[in-house]
Amino acid sequence: MNKRIIASLIVLCLIYACGTTTKITASWANKEAFATKKYKSVFIAAITSNVPAKTVIEDELAFQMQERSIKPTKSHDVFPGTFTKDNKPSKETLLKGIKDSGSEAILTVTLRDEETESRYVPGTTNYAMYSPLGYGYYGNFYGYYNSVYGFGYDPGYYTTDKVYYLETNIYDASSEELIWSAQSKTYNPTDIDNFTKGYTEAIIGKLQDDGILAK
């Protein structure tokens, strides 16, 4: 297999691997809160008017919490069809629902922003390890000309990424005080299931890194 084909395959693999990823861009934790209290139950609320997305995200987070012996309560089970801009429960109704569920903590997920980003995908020529004498075809003009002729017709290109910025917060249910917060950035989700898998893995991983969830 010649070098151009190998280079093309590497580029395609990198593009595919970067197709959908979630990265934690920042986080904060009140270490004292978690040191003095072990939270064994959580109320999960994805704050969005997209009911299907809300359901999938809450279900996956609930599954992950249950796997770690934390009792989850999903907001769509307690307040079906609510948490939208024009149709949301009052503060009293909301807090009563959380209290009645027996939840000790509240986990919220919110879409803070979305945008598109352009990035350049280089062609098959790889200058990352530039060493002309390492390739025999650099030794004479025609050898070089014959080897790289096709590169001029295989240029790089620009592609557009869809980027979503989310904020995930955890509050103490009794005091309503913020005890953990993280911002994340998700690239190119192909569908809600694909997005939820990457997002949940990133959030659970960060909670473990911060010592809030056991690994």
C-alpha positions as CSV (number, residue, x, y, z in Angstrom):
1,M,0.0,0.0,0.0
2,N,1.6,3.3,-1.1
3,K,2.2,6.3,1.2
4,R,-0.6,8.4,-0.3
5,I,-3.3,5.7,0.4
6,I,-2.0,5.3,3.9
7,A,-2.1,9.0,4.5
8,S,-5.6,9.2,3.1
9,L,-6.8,6.4,5.4
10,I,-5.2,8.2,8.5
11,V,-7.0,11.4,7.6
12,L,-10.3,9.6,7.2
13,C,-9.9,7.8,10.5
14,L,-9.1,11.1,12.3
15,I,-12.2,12.8,10.8
16,Y,-14.4,9.9,11.8
17,A,-12.9,9.7,15.3
18,C,-13.6,13.4,15.7
19,G,-17.1,13.1,14.4
20,T,-18.9,13.2,17.7
21,T,-17.0,14.0,20.9
22,T,-17.9,15.7,24.2
23,K,-15.2,17.4,26.2
24,I,-15.5,18.9,29.7
25,T,-14.1,22.5,29.3
26,A,-14.4,23.6,32.9
27,S,-15.7,22.4,36.3
28,W,-16.0,23.5,39.9
29,A,-16.8,21.5,43.0
30,N,-17.6,22.4,46.6
31,K,-15.4,19.7,48.2
32,E,-16.5,20.5,51.7
33,A,-20.1,19.7,50.8
34,F,-19.2,16.3,49.5
35,A,-16.8,15.6,52.4
36,T,-19.5,16.2,55.0
37,K,-22.4,14.5,53.2
38,K,-22.8,11.5,51.0
39,Y,-25.6,11.9,48.5
40,K,-27.5,8.7,47.9
41,S,-30.4,10.1,45.9
42,V,-30.7,12.6,43.0
43,F,-33.4,14.4,41.1
44,I,-32.5,14.7,37.5
45,A,-33.8,17.6,35.4
46,A,-32.8,18.2,31.7
47,I,-34.1,21.8,31.3
48,T,-35.3,21.8,27.7
49,S,-38.5,22.1,25.7
50,N,-37.4,19.2,23.5
51,V,-39.3,16.5,25.3
52,P,-37.8,13.5,23.5
53,A,-34.3,14.8,24.1
54,K,-35.2,15.5,27.8
55,T,-36.5,12.0,28.2
56,V,-33.4,10.2,26.7
57,I,-30.9,12.3,28.6
58,E,-32.7,11.9,32.0
59,D,-33.1,8.2,31.4
60,E,-29.4,7.6,30.6
61,L,-28.2,9.7,33.6
62,A,-30.7,7.9,35.8
63,F,-29.3,4.5,34.6
64,Q,-25.7,5.6,35.3
65,M,-26.6,6.8,38.8
66,Q,-28.5,3.6,39.6
67,E,-25.5,1.6,38.5
68,R,-23.6,3.4,41.2
69,S,-26.1,2.8,43.9
70,I,-27.6,6.3,43.8
71,K,-31.4,6.4,43.7
72,P,-32.5,8.6,40.7
73,T,-35.8,10.4,40.2
74,K,-36.4,11.8,36.6
75,S,-38.2,15.1,36.3
76,H,-40.3,13.8,33.3
77,D,-41.8,11.2,35.6
78,V,-42.8,13.8,38.3
79,F,-43.7,16.7,35.9
80,P,-44.7,15.2,32.6
81,G,-44.6,17.7,29.7
82,T,-43.3,20.6,31.8
83,F,-40.0,22.4,32.2
84,T,-40.6,24.4,29.1
85,K,-40.5,28.2,28.7
86,D,-44.3,28.7,28.7
87,N,-45.3,25.7,30.7
88,K,-43.4,25.1,33.9
89,P,-44.3,24.3,37.5
90,S,-44.3,27.0,40.1
91,K,-41.4,27.2,42.6
92,E,-43.6,25.7,45.3
93,T,-44.8,22.8,43.1
94,L,-41.3,22.1,41.8
95,L,-39.6,22.1,45.3
96,K,-42.5,20.0,46.7
97,G,-42.1,17.4,43.9
98,I,-38.3,17.2,44.6
99,K,-38.9,16.9,48.3
100,D,-41.6,14.2,48.0
101,S,-39.2,12.2,45.8
102,G,-36.8,12.0,48.7
103,S,-33.9,13.4,46.6
104,E,-30.9,14.7,48.5
105,A,-29.4,16.4,45.4
106,I,-30.6,18.0,42.2
107,L,-28.8,17.5,38.9
108,T,-29.7,19.9,36.0
109,V,-28.6,19.8,32.4
110,T,-29.0,23.0,30.2
111,L,-28.1,23.8,26.7
112,R,-26.3,27.2,27.0
113,D,-25.4,27.8,23.4
114,E,-24.9,26.3,20.0
115,E,-22.8,27.4,17.0
116,T,-21.0,26.2,13.9
117,E,-17.3,26.1,13.5
118,S,-15.2,25.7,10.4
119,R,-12.0,23.8,10.4
120,Y,-9.5,22.9,7.7
121,V,-8.9,19.2,6.8
122,P,-5.4,19.0,5.2
123,G,-4.8,17.0,2.1
124,T,-2.6,13.9,1.9
125,T,0.7,15.6,2.2
126,N,2.1,15.3,5.8
127,Y,4.6,18.0,6.8
128,A,4.4,17.1,10.5
129,M,7.6,15.1,10.2
130,Y,9.3,17.0,7.4
131,S,12.6,15.3,6.4
132,P,13.2,15.5,2.7
133,L,16.4,13.4,2.7
134,G,14.4,10.6,4.3
135,Y,12.6,10.0,1.0
136,G,14.5,8.7,-2.0
137,Y,12.4,10.5,-4.5
138,Y,13.8,13.9,-3.2
139,G,17.2,12.9,-4.7
140,N,16.4,14.1,-8.3
141,F,13.9,16.4,-10.0
142,Y,11.9,13.8,-11.9
143,G,11.7,11.4,-9.0
144,Y,10.2,14.1,-6.9
145,Y,8.0,15.4,-9.7
146,N,6.6,11.9,-10.5
147,S,5.9,11.1,-6.8
148,V,4.1,14.3,-5.7
149,Y,2.4,15.2,-9.0
150,G,-1.0,14.0,-7.7
151,F,-0.8,16.0,-4.5
152,G,-1.6,19.2,-6.4
153,Y,-4.9,17.7,-7.3
154,D,-5.7,16.4,-3.8
155,P,-5.9,19.6,-1.7
156,G,-7.3,19.9,1.8
157,Y,-10.8,21.4,2.4
158,Y,-12.9,23.1,4.9
159,T,-15.7,21.4,6.8
160,T,-18.3,22.7,9.2
161,D,-18.8,21.3,12.7
162,K,-22.0,21.7,14.8
163,V,-21.0,22.5,18.4
164,Y,-23.3,22.4,21.5
165,Y,-22.3,24.0,24.8
166,L,-24.0,22.5,27.9
167,E,-23.9,23.3,31.6
168,T,-24.5,20.6,34.2
169,N,-25.1,21.6,37.8
170,I,-25.7,19.7,41.1
171,Y,-27.5,21.4,44.0
172,D,-28.0,20.4,47.5
173,A,-31.8,19.7,47.7
174,S,-32.2,21.0,51.2
175,S,-30.3,24.3,50.9
176,E,-30.6,24.7,47.1
177,E,-26.9,25.7,47.1
178,L,-24.7,24.9,44.1
179,I,-22.2,22.1,45.0
180,W,-20.9,21.1,41.6
181,S,-20.9,22.6,38.1
182,A,-19.3,21.6,34.7
183,Q,-19.4,23.1,31.2
184,S,-19.1,20.8,28.3
185,K,-18.7,21.1,24.5
186,T,-20.1,18.5,22.1
187,Y,-19.1,18.2,18.5
188,N,-21.3,16.9,15.7
189,P,-23.9,14.6,17.4
190,T,-25.5,12.5,14.7
191,D,-28.7,12.0,16.8
192,I,-29.9,12.3,20.4
193,D,-28.8,8.8,21.3
194,N,-25.3,9.4,20.0
195,F,-25.1,12.7,21.8
196,T,-26.4,11.3,25.1
197,K,-23.9,8.5,25.1
198,G,-20.9,10.8,24.7
199,Y,-22.2,13.5,27.0
200,T,-23.0,11.0,29.8
201,E,-19.7,9.3,29.6
202,A,-17.9,12.7,29.9
203,I,-20.0,13.9,32.8
204,I,-19.7,10.6,34.8
205,G,-16.0,10.6,34.1
206,K,-15.6,14.1,35.4
207,L,-17.7,13.4,38.5
208,Q,-15.4,10.4,39.2
209,D,-12.2,12.5,38.6
210,D,-13.5,15.1,41.1
211,G,-14.1,12.3,43.7
212,I,-17.9,12.7,43.8
213,L,-18.7,9.3,42.2
214,A,-16.7,6.2,42.9
215,K,-14.8,4.8,39.9
